[in-house]
Amino acid sequence: MYKRQPNAYSKAHAAGVWQFIASTARIYDLKVDWWIDERRNVELATIAAARHLKDLHDRFGDWFLALAAYNAGPGRVSRNLKRYGEMDYWAMVERRLLHRETRNYVPAILASIIIYKNPEAYGFYVTQDAPLLYESVFVEHQYDLRVLAEEVGIEREILKALNPELRRGITPPLEKSYQLKIPVGLVGQVMERIASIPASKRLRLDHHRVARGDTLWDIARLYDTSLQAIAVTNRLSNPNRLRLGQELLIPKRDGRPAPKRSLATFSGSYTVRKGDSLYKIARSFGISVDRLAQINNLEKARTIYPGQSLRVN
């Protein structure tokens, strides 16, 4: 397996081995959207990082200031120069005009360069990563990497390691073909197997765009799956907060396609489960507890029990 860490992510929302924030990544032609994050593509991100460092050096005329700007942002370095006049990186450090992280960042880079040239002299015995060898095939449709792995006979983890930019483990919706990286020597086999996969089996996930009034509970019932499965698949920290227009991936149960119905035809009833409360159910369906009690004649005794059917609209 490959030891690189393309999925590194910082508290400042910087991603990939070169720790780009999304706005800077897009300046250097890296695609960052719901499906793809090319900050995690080691080769593309390395080219972007080299371009970015060159631009910073051209702007500040000094590699130390360029490295400081890479970490702190060029605006911070520019403001210091504008306010305090021309100075080098070491003067900014001495006058504490940079955050501690940046004051430590440049010396850490310099130390890394020195150690890299002769690691054993400093007590480092390094085993280098294996070369990242791959070939590419162009796919014309969306595919789940799990499906491709099974159909072609490649470990899914290898496909994920070769294509770390695929945020959902799925090739993106296509305006043009997508270049999928695969192990060397398998191009013919992969192209033949991909061509034989019927459209109904390419994905094990459905897409749902959140509409006004949708709750996760509604959506889970609509697609005959669980609220937890949707929350985990989409990494929802708060399942009660959905954004209008938000794209969700819906896991198919046992690989079955989703039922052909819409929220507009939702039955309007809910079967109480163990652990439910009126508050929990009302919140999930976007109505008040009082309204839920009223339409189910629960005005006096608001006791509910598993198996009970409640109207929710």
N, C-alpha and C positions, 0 to 999 in steps of 0.2 A: 504493500500500500504506500501511497505517497504521503510524505511527512510535512509537506507545506501547509501553511495555515491560511488559506484564502478566505475563510469565513471569519477571521478576526474582526471584532466589532468593538468600538470604544464607547465610553459614556458620552462623547461628543458627537456620536453618530457617524464616525469615520469607519470605513470598512475596507477589508482586503489587506494584502501584505504591504501596500503603500499608503494605507490609511487615508483615503480620499473621503471628504464629505461629498454629498451628492451634487451640490451646486458646482463645485470645482471639477468633479468628474465629468459633468456634462460639457463644460468648457473644452475639455480635451477629448471629446467625442466618445466618451464611455456612456453606454446606455444604462439608465437606472429607472426601472419601472416596476410594476407589480410582479411581472413574470421574470425579468432578467435584471441582474446587477453585475455589470461588467467590471466593477471595482474588484470583484472576486476572481476575475480571469487574470491569472498571473502575467501572462504575456502582454495582453492589451494594457493592463494597469501599469506594467513596467515601462512600456513605451510612453504612456501618458505621464508617468512620473518624471521620466527623463526630459520630456518637453516642458513640463511645469518647472523643473529645476533650472533648465536653460533660460526660460522666460524670467524667472526670479533673478538669476545672475545678470541677465541683460538689463534688468530694471535697477538693481542695486550695485552692480559692478563689483561684487565681493561674494565669495562662496560662503563665508561664515554668515553674512547677512541673508544670503539666499536660503541657507538651511534654517536659520531662525524664522524666516518668513514662511517656509514650508510648514513649520510646526505651529507658529503663532498666528499666521495669516499675514499677507503683505500689508494690509491696512495698519496693523499694529506697528510694524517697522517704519512705514512711511510717516505715520503720525509722530513718532519719536524724532525722526530726522527733520520734519517740518517744524516741530516745536522747539527742539534743542539744538538744531544745527547739525552739520556733518559730523559723524562719529562712526567708529567701527563697532563690531559686535561686542568686543571685550569692554569697551566703554559703556555700552548699554547694560552689560552685566554688572559692572562695577557700580553704576548709578541705580541699579535695580529698576530699570525701565522695562524689563521683561518679566513675565511670570516665572516662577521657580521651574516649572516643567520645561520651558524653553531655555532657561539658563543651564539646565542639566542636559538638554537634548543635544546641543551641538557638541559638547565634550564627549557625550556617549557615542555619537556618530564617529568622531575622530578616534576614540579608543577602539571602536569596532573595526575601523579600517586598519589600525596598527596590529590588532590581534589577528585579523584575517590573514595578514601577510605572513605571520609566523605563529600560529596558534599554540604549538607545542611549547614554545618558549615562555608562554604565559599560563601553562597548565591546562590548556584546552586540547582535547583529543577528539576531533570532529569526524563523524561519519557522514559523508555527504549524501544528500538525497539522490535517489536514482534519477537518471535523466527522464524528463517528461516526454516520452515517446508516444506518438499517436498518429492516426490518419483521420480523415474527415469524410463524412457522407452528408449530402444535402437532403433534408427531409421536407416534404411539401405539405405536411399536415401536422396537427398537434399530436404528440405521443407522450404517454406516461412512461417514465424510465423503467418502472416495474414491468410493464408489458414488454418493452424492448429487451430488457434483461432476460426475461423468461423465454421469449420467442427466439432470441438469437443465441442464448446460452452464455451470456456474459454476466458476471456478478454485478448486481445493481450498485454496490458500493464503488466498483471500479468506474462505472459510467458516471456516477455522481462526482467522483474525484477528478475525472477528466473534464467535466462540465460544471464546475462549481458555481458558475453564474446563473444557473437555472434555479431560481429561488424556490419554486414549488415542485421541483422534481419532474417538471413537465416542459416540453418544448413550447415556445410561445405561439399565440395565434399569429397566423402568417399573413403578411403583406407580400413577402417574398420568401424563398426557401431559407431554412435555418441550417447552419453548418454545425453538425453534431460530431464531437470528437469520440473516436472509438480506438480500442487497442490495435496496434499494427498487425496487418495481415488478414484483417477480417472484412475488408471493404465489400468484396463480392458477396460473401455470405450474408452480411448485414443488409445490403441492398435487396437481395433476393427475398429475405425473410420479411423485411419491412413492406415490400410490395404485396406480400400475401396476407397481411393483417387486415381484416375487414374493418370498415369505419366504426362499427358498433363496439369493437374491442380495443380501439386505440387508447382510450382513456378509461380510468377507473374512478374518475371524478366528474361531477357535473359542475357547471357554473351557475351562480345565482347573483343577480344584481339587486341590491337592496332597494325596495320601493318604499314609498311613504306608508307608514303604519306597520311595516314588517317587524316582527320580533324573531329572535333566534328560535324560540319555541315553535312559532308558526312554520318557520322554514324547515326545522327538523321534522315536523309532522308531515309537511308537504312532500318531502323527499324520502319519507320512511326511513329516517336514520335518527341518530341521537344528538341531542344538544351538545353533549360532551365531545362527540366525534367531530362536529363542525368547529367547536371552539378550539380543540387541539390542532386540527388540520390548519386552521387559519391563525393560530397563535393569538387568540383573542384574550387579552388580559382581563377585560370586563365584558362578559357575554351580554350584559344588559345594554351596552352602548354600541349601536350600529349606526353608520353614517349613510345618509341618502346617497345612492349610487355606488356604494361600496361593493366591490367584487368579492364573492365568497366561493371557495371551492367546497363542494359537497361530496363527501365520501359515499361511494355506492356500496350498498350492503351486499356482500357476497358477489360483488362484480355485476349486480343486476343494474339495468338502466333505470333512471328515475321514472316514477309514474308520470303519465302525461296529463298533468292537471296544473292549475295555477292557484295562487292565493285567492284569486277572485272567486273560485269555486270551493274554497275551504268550507268544510261542513259546519263550522261554527260551534262545535261542541268539543269538550275536553274531558277525558277520563282521568279522574283523580288517581295519583300514584302515592305510594308510601313516602312520607316526608313532605308532602305538599301542604301548603297553607293558602288561605284565601289571598293573602298579601302577595305571595310568590306567584300564584296563578294570575292575579290581576295585573301585576307588573309585567309579566311575560307577554300578556296579550294587549297591553297598552290601555287598560281601562282602570277605573277606580274600584277599590274594594266595595264601596257602597253600591256602585252600579252592578258589580258581579253578584253581590248578595241579593239585590232587588230583582234581577231578572231570573234568579233561581229560587225565589221565595225563601230566602234565608234571613229575613229581617230580624226575627226573634232569636232563633238558635243558629248560630253561624258555624256549627260543627260540620265538618266534611269527613269522608272516609274513603279509603282506597276502593276503586271500582265504581265510585259514584260518577255519573255523567253530569257535567255542568255546561250550560250555555255560556258562550264567551263573546257573543255579539248580538 
